[in-house]
Amino acid sequence: MIGEFKSTLDAKGRMNIPLKLREEMGNDLVLAKTIGTACIKVYSKEDWQKLVARINELPQVKTQSIKRFLFGSAYEISADKQGRVSVPQPLREYATLTADVVVVGLEGTAEIWDKASWVKFNENTNNEDLTELALELGI
């Protein structure tokens, strides 16, 4: 899934997950904190297991803090028949989610952002830095 999708978080912490995301990733998902950014990462269960396996192959001394951060913040969730999921309170607090949220598709994964934080992130993104990075990476 790619693109931006607006959603609303209700008083119980529920939100609609875009149909396109559910079609591509399934109804059973894993939500976790995103390293370095105050948003929530959305993984399919399959991609989450691949990430866990990759991290577990690395030296434990170097990955212990990452494991605590990622695994300790992860929640397995399932969409209901209306396509809604409950975002756990600790993740809502971490991402400072208010009623207006944005789901950002990242081709294989997604992120859930508070709308105001997403707007601010985009305003602060330096196109010159992105251009330089894209050239460096050959994209």
QUIPEZI-V270998 format. One record per backbone hydrogen bond with DSSP energy under -1.0 kcal/mol. CO is the residue of the C=O (numbers start at 1). NH is the residue of the N-H. E is the energy in kcal/mol with one decimal. If there is no record, write none. Layout:
# QUIPEZI-V270998
co-><CO;CO>
nh-><NH;NH>
e-><E;E>
This chain:
# QUIPEZI-V270998
co-><1;3;5;7;10;13;14;15;18;19;20;21;22;27;28;29;30;31;32;34;37;39;40;41;42;43;44;45;46;47;48;49;50;51;52;53;55;59;60;63;64;65;66;67;75;77;80;83;84;85;88;89;90;91;92;93;99;100;101;102;103;104;109;110;111;112;113;114;115;116;117;118;119;120;126;127;128;129;130;131;132;133;134>
nh-><107;105;103;101;13;87;10;85;22;23;24;25;26;79;45;77;43;75;41;37;39;34;112;32;110;30;48;49;50;51;52;53;54;55;56;57;58;63;64;67;68;69;70;71;31;29;83;17;80;15;92;93;94;95;97;96;9;115;7;113;5;111;106;42;104;40;102;118;119;120;121;122;123;124;130;131;132;133;134;135;136;137;139>
e-><-2.6;-3.3;-3.3;-2.3;-2.2;-3.1;-2.7;-2.5;-2.1;-2.8;-1.9;-3.2;-2.0;-2.1;-1.0;-2.8;-2.8;-2.5;-3.0;-1.0;-2.1;-1.4;-2.8;-1.9;-1.5;-2.5;-2.4;-2.3;-1.8;-2.2;-2.7;-2.4;-2.4;-2.6;-2.6;-1.1;-1.2;-1.2;-1.5;-3.0;-2.4;-2.4;-3.2;-1.8;-2.6;-2.5;-2.1;-3.0;-2.5;-2.2;-2.2;-2.6;-2.2;-2.3;-2.5;-1.1;-3.1;-2.7;-2.5;-2.9;-2.2;-2.0;-2.9;-3.2;-3.0;-2.3;-2.7;-2.4;-2.4;-2.3;-2.7;-2.3;-2.2;-2.1;-2.1;-2.6;-2.4;-2.5;-2.8;-2.4;-2.4;-2.3;-2.9>
